[in-house]
Amino acid sequence: GAGVSQSPSNKVTEKGKDVELRCDPISGHTALYWYRQSLGQGLEFLIYFQGNSAPDKSGLPSDRFSAERTGGSVSTLTIQRTQQEDSAVYLCASRLNERPGTDEQFFGPGTRLTVL
Amino acid sequence: GQQLNQSPQSMFIQEGEDVSMNCTSSSIFNTWLWYKQEPGEGPVLLIALYKAGELTSNGRLTAQFGITRKDSFLNISASIPSDVGIYFCAGRYNFGNEKLTFGTGTRLTIIP
């Protein structure tokens, strides 16, 4: 498939444990975004990557959240010492970034995180 | 984080009816987008609007970019069962990082 893929699709963890969420963007897309969607809410921006750099991390809710991207492709979002309020769907999107302002983001199916 | 005001929150309509939803913001955007999300899936782009005042159609969907750049609406004509889902508006101001600010969503349910 040529779309954005995310893994795992579901993750249940205990409070205090660390989790890693993975995003595989569309091949050739240089821009990558992470969003969080809490139950019944819209999407909340977390972080933006251009290549392997993250020029905008303004949406990360606390220092327990971090993300990296390697090889200009796969990205990992890590949440340390998870709390119950971290429970949400974490969505990844990628964009070609050849024509700023007119090429749009394509979203993956998300990872549903439940912290018990 | 910031979210756009989207209304209505939910709609229950009969097949064949027309649907209208809108989104407002306290700040201006250079782009308005409308997405649809179905259970277990990520949002899928329906319509993109790039100019204030622009009216764009995609099949039975029509969306407009408000002239003040602070609002947008989406209309769906002659609804069908596969229109069921959650519709989100999204705005973008910065052409640099292109991050999106999303509305709170409108859940559309079609009554048989």
Chai-1 contact restraints between the chains, C-beta under 6 A:
chainA,res_idxA,chainB,res_idxB,connection_type,confidence,min_distance_angstrom,max_distance_angstrom,comment,restraint_id
A,G42,B,Q3,contact,1.0,0.0,6.0,A-B,restraint_1
A,G42,B,F88,contact,1.0,0.0,6.0,A-B,restraint_2
A,G42,B,F102,contact,1.0,0.0,6.0,A-B,restraint_3
A,G42,B,G103,contact,1.0,0.0,6.0,A-B,restraint_4
A,G42,B,T104,contact,1.0,0.0,6.0,A-B,restraint_5
A,G42,B,G105,contact,1.0,0.0,6.0,A-B,restraint_6
A,L43,B,F102,contact,1.0,0.0,6.0,A-B,restraint_7
A,E44,B,G1,contact,1.0,0.0,6.0,A-B,restraint_8
A,F45,B,K99,contact,1.0,0.0,6.0,A-B,restraint_9
A,Y48,B,N97,contact,1.0,0.0,6.0,A-B,restraint_10
A,Y48,B,K99,contact,1.0,0.0,6.0,A-B,restraint_11
A,D56,B,N97,contact,1.0,0.0,6.0,A-B,restraint_12
A,G59,B,G1,contact,1.0,0.0,6.0,A-B,restraint_13
A,L91,B,G42,contact,1.0,0.0,6.0,A-B,restraint_14
A,P100,B,F95,contact,1.0,0.0,6.0,A-B,restraint_15
A,G101,B,F95,contact,1.0,0.0,6.0,A-B,restraint_16
A,E104,B,L45,contact,1.0,0.0,6.0,A-B,restraint_17
A,E104,B,A48,contact,1.0,0.0,6.0,A-B,restraint_18
A,F107,B,G42,contact,1.0,0.0,6.0,A-B,restraint_19
A,F107,B,P43,contact,1.0,0.0,6.0,A-B,restraint_20
A,G108,B,G42,contact,1.0,0.0,6.0,A-B,restraint_21
A,P109,B,E41,contact,1.0,0.0,6.0,A-B,restraint_22
A,P109,B,G42,contact,1.0,0.0,6.0,A-B,restraint_23
A,G110,B,G42,contact,1.0,0.0,6.0,A-B,restraint_24
